[in-house]
Structure formats: structure tokens, C-alpha cells
Amino acid sequence: FLVGDTRRIIREAAEKSCFICCKMGATITCCETGCDRTFHLPCAPDGQCVTQYFGTYRSFCWEHRPQQTLRPRPSQDNTCSICLDTVENNISYKTMGCPACQDARFHRHCIQRLALHAGIAFRCPCCLNQEPFMTEMLIMGIRLSKRPPSWQSDQEVGPSDQRHGRCDAATCLCLGGREHAEADGPWQLRLCSSCAAEGTHQLCSSLGNSTCSWECSTC
């Protein structure tokens, strides 16, 4: 972006209201042609919106988000394959499934946490498939980590590899790029206060100077 383009984007975002919380400063717009719904990244889970954390980082509102198409579950065990709590009978925003074995079901928040902890070892918790499982999860808005699994020892993962260092906002407004970070001001990089596996520039998620902590959409 040029400086003028960045200022224009910031000005336009300040004039848009989030269709979920109705507050101003919504920086994310649904990618569906003709849809003008805008929202804040932290509001996305409440509005059942999906952001794809790869490629062009596309975002979709609840109406136009990608949907899983799975066959009816072979078993009648309606439990999450990760936490073992009950899941919905049908596939939905909150209940997802494995496209490979067609039987695994899990809560969205459970598979997201697994993805962040598993890193490059991320796979279906039931059939252990990586492809097409990983591709499907990316399309459905699950954020993946390229780091080694969190359960590996500290000797295998150095301190520099553990700290997240990029802005994961759907639209990054920083001229220096997603990896650019400053000690304070609009380009200060805030990490999620819960998982520390996602980050955002202060301005890219419309965070005020007095904001002490920030949580990603997953947490």
C-alpha cells in the first residue's frame, strides 16, 4: 500500500459499523461479491464468520462462509473426538468433521486449539490423515501454525521460534508488512493474551491506546 491508500483504508474503516456488535471501525469486509457486511476480527466468532489464514486472507460473513459437505456419520457417537463432550448432530459452524474418515466430529474451538499446539504435526485426531484434512481445515478458517508441536522439549524449539511475530488481521494496514512491529503506537504487535499464537497490529484490529490485552478470534 502507498501512504495515501493506507490513510484511505483507515478512514473508510472508521466509517463502517460491525454488523455483529454495531460499533464503528469495522476493518473486515465479506469477500462475497455484492455483500457489504463488515465486522471486527474479534467479533467474527460471535457472528459465525470465517477468515482463511492463507493466500489472500479472505473473510466471509455467516451467510457466505464456506460449508463442509460430509456424508452422514457412520457411528451414532455424537461426541467431540478431542474433548469427548457432546457435539451437534449436524455439521455447522461450531461442529466440524474430517473429510477423510467422514466419522470424526469436533468442536471448532477444540480443533483450533489442537491446530495451534500441533503445528506441523496437525492431522485428524481419529484417522491421522493430513491431506486432505489440513486443506479442508484451512478453507474452513482454522489457523495453522508452522512451528513444531508444543509438546516437544524446549531444547528442540528455541526461544526465537516460540514467539509469534506477525500480524494476522484479515487486512494488515502496515506499510512495513505483517512482520513489522514497533515498541508502541499503531504498529505495536499485540499477541493474543490467551494462546499467544496469533497477533495483530494495534491499528489493524482497531485497538485503543488504553487496551491492555487482546484475544484472537479463536480464543
C-alpha positions in Angstrom: 0.0 0.0 0.0 1.0 3.6 -0.6 0.6 6.1 2.3 -2.4 7.6 0.6 -4.0 4.2 0.2 -3.4 3.3 3.8 -5.0 6.5 5.0 -8.0 6.0 2.8 -8.5 2.4 4.1 -8.3 3.6 7.7 -10.7 6.5 7.0 -13.2 4.1 5.3 -12.9 1.6 8.1 -13.7 4.2 10.7 -17.0 4.9 8.9 -18.1 1.3 8.8 -20.1 -0.4 11.5 -19.7 -4.0 12.5 -22.9 -6.0 11.7 -22.3 -8.1 14.8 -21.6 -5.5 17.6 -22.9 -2.5 15.7 -19.8 -0.4 16.7 -17.8 1.6 14.3 -14.3 0.8 13.0 -15.0 -2.5 11.2 -12.0 -3.2 9.1 -13.1 -6.6 7.6 -15.5 -6.9 4.6 -17.0 -10.1 3.4 -15.3 -11.2 0.1 -18.6 -12.4 -1.5 -19.4 -10.2 -4.5 -22.2 -7.8 -3.7 -22.1 -8.4 0.1 -21.3 -5.3 2.1 -21.2 -6.8 5.6 -18.3 -5.6 7.6 -17.1 -6.7 11.0 -14.3 -6.6 13.6 -11.9 -9.6 13.8 -12.7 -10.2 17.5 -16.4 -10.3 16.7 -16.1 -12.9 14.0 -16.8 -16.0 16.2 -20.0 -14.4 17.6 -21.2 -13.7 14.1 -20.1 -17.2 12.8 -17.8 -15.5 10.2 -14.8 -17.3 8.7 -11.3 -15.9 7.8 -9.0 -18.0 5.8 -5.5 -17.6 7.2 -3.6 -18.3 3.9 -3.1 -16.8 0.5 -5.0 -13.5 0.3 -6.6 -13.9 3.8 -10.2 -13.8 2.6 -13.0 -13.3 5.1 -16.7 -14.3 4.8 -19.8 -13.4 6.8 -22.1 -16.1 8.2 -24.2 -16.3 5.0 -21.3 -16.7 2.5 -18.8 -18.6 4.6 -17.6 -22.0 3.1 -19.6 -25.0 4.2 -18.4 -28.6 4.8 -20.2 -31.3 2.8 -19.8 -34.6 4.7 -21.7 -37.9 4.4 -23.9 -38.9 7.4 -21.8 -40.0 10.3 -21.4 -43.8 10.2 -21.4 -44.1 14.0 -24.0 -42.7 16.4 -21.5 -41.4 18.9 -22.2 -37.7 19.0 -19.1 -36.7 20.9 -16.2 -34.5 20.1 -13.2 -36.6 19.2 -10.9 -34.2 21.2 -12.8 -33.1 24.4 -15.3 -36.0 24.4 -18.2 -33.6 25.1 -21.4 -33.7 23.1 -21.4 -32.2 19.6 -24.4 -31.3 17.4 -25.9 -34.0 15.2 -25.3 -32.0 12.0 -22.3 -30.2 10.6 -22.4 -26.5 11.4 -20.1 -23.5 12.2 -19.4 -24.9 15.7 -19.3 -28.6 14.8 -16.8 -29.7 12.1 -15.7 -33.1 10.7 -12.9 -34.9 8.9 -13.3 -35.1 5.1 -11.1 -38.2 5.0 -12.6 -40.6 7.5 -16.1 -38.9 7.5 -16.6 -40.1 11.1 -14.6 -37.7 13.3 -16.5 -34.8 14.8 -15.1 -32.0 16.9 -16.0 -28.5 18.2 -14.5 -25.7 16.1 -12.7 -24.3 19.2 -11.3 -27.7 20.0 -9.8 -28.3 16.6 -8.4 -24.8 16.5 -6.6 -25.3 19.8 -5.2 -28.6 18.5 -4.0 -26.9 15.3 -2.1 -24.3 17.3 -0.5 -26.8 19.6 0.2 -29.5 17.0 1.9 -27.1 14.5 3.4 -29.1 11.6 2.2 -32.3 13.1 -1.5 -31.3 12.8 -3.7 -34.1 11.5 -7.1 -35.7 12.1 -7.3 -36.8 15.7 -9.1 -40.0 14.7 -7.7 -41.3 11.3 -4.4 -39.3 11.5 -4.9 -38.1 7.9 -3.0 -34.9 7.0 -4.3 -34.4 3.4 -7.0 -33.5 2.6 -7.7 -32.9 6.3 -5.3 -29.9 6.6 -6.5 -28.3 3.4 -10.1 -28.6 4.5 -9.4 -27.0 7.9 -7.6 -24.1 6.2 -10.5 -23.4 3.9 -12.9 -23.6 6.9 -11.0 -20.9 8.7 -8.8 -22.9 11.1 -5.5 -21.1 11.8 -2.5 -23.4 11.4 1.0 -22.9 12.9 4.2 -23.8 11.0 6.0 -24.4 14.3 7.0 -27.8 15.8 4.4 -29.3 18.2 4.2 -27.5 21.5 4.8 -30.8 23.3 8.3 -31.1 22.0 11.0 -30.1 24.5 12.4 -26.6 24.8 15.8 -28.0 23.7 14.2 -28.8 20.3 12.4 -25.4 20.0 14.5 -22.3 20.6 13.0 -19.2 22.2 13.1 -17.3 18.9 10.8 -19.9 17.4 8.3 -19.8 20.1 7.2 -16.2 20.0 4.7 -15.3 17.3 5.9 -12.4 15.2 3.3 -11.3 12.6 0.0 -9.5 12.2 -2.8 -12.0 11.5 -5.6 -9.4 10.9 -7.5 -10.1 7.7 -6.4 -6.7 6.3 -3.0 -5.6 7.5 -2.6 -1.8 7.1 1.1 -1.6 7.9 3.3 -0.4 5.1 6.2 -2.4 6.6 4.3 -5.6 6.2 2.8 -8.2 8.6 6.2 -8.9 10.3 6.9 -5.2 11.0 6.5 -4.3 14.7 7.3 -1.2 16.8 7.6 -0.8 20.6 4.4 1.4 20.8 1.9 3.2 18.6 -0.3 1.9 15.8 2.2 -0.7 14.7 2.8 -2.3 18.1 2.3 -6.0 17.7 -0.2 -7.4 20.3 -0.2 -11.2 20.9 -3.3 -13.0 22.0 -3.4 -12.9 25.8 -4.7 -16.5 25.9 -2.8 -18.5 23.3 0.0 -16.1 22.1 -0.3 -17.9 18.8 -1.9 -15.1 16.9 -1.1 -11.4 16.7 -2.3 -8.1 15.4 -1.0 -4.6 14.9 -2.9 -2.2 17.3 -4.4 -0.3 14.3 -5.3 -3.3 12.2 -7.8 -4.5 14.9 -8.9 -1.0 15.9 -7.4 -1.4 19.4 -7.2 1.8 21.5 -4.1 3.0 23.3 -5.6 2.1 26.6 -6.3 -1.5 25.6 -4.2 -3.7 27.9 -4.9 -7.1 26.4 -6.3 -8.6 23.2 -7.7 -12.1 22.4 -7.8 -13.6 18.9 -11.0 -14.8 17.3 -10.2 -18.4 18.2 -9.9 -17.7 22.0 
